[in-house]
Amino acid sequence: GEALFPVSLLARAKLIASGEQAGTCVDAMAGETSGRLAYLVVSEGGLAGVGERFRRLDWSHARVDRDQVVTSLDRDRFCTLPELSKDQWPAR
């Protein structure tokens, strides 16, 4: 059968883009009815929360690989994803 992973991983895993760390997953948003994952909230940049940016990464562009999340987007494309304010998710 399909390999399983703990959903809690999606609130702390490193996000890898183009073979390097692009950020850290801080949350995952799922549909209330379907239960399907819609997107990840990924933190990037900043130091101790200052200057930190949050980006919305659609689940269709991500996969779990052991204890990290890998995106099919390259680093430059990842950096153009829409920013979310700290209190904006769940964003529709």
C-alpha positions, 0 to 999 in steps of 0.5 A, a space after each residue: 500500500 501507500 506509504 503514510 506520514 504523520 500529518 504533524 510533519 506538515 507543521 515543522 518540516 523543512 521545505 526543499 526547492 531545487 535541492 536546498 532549503 527554501 523555508 519551513 512548513 508551519 501549517 497545512 490547510 485542508 478542506 472541511 468536507 473533503 479532508 483533502 490537503 489544499 495548501 501548505 503555509 511556508 515560512 521563509 527568511 527572517 530571524 526569530 520571527 522578524 522579517 519572516 514571510 509566509 507563502 502559500 504552496 499548493 499541495 499539488 506542488 509538494 510531496 513528502 520525502 521522509 522527514 521533509 517536504 519537497 516542492 516541484 517548483 524551483 527556488 525562483 518560482 517559489 519566491 514568487 508565490 503569494 505572500 500571506 500575512 501572519 493572520 491571513 490563513 486560512 486564505 481562500 
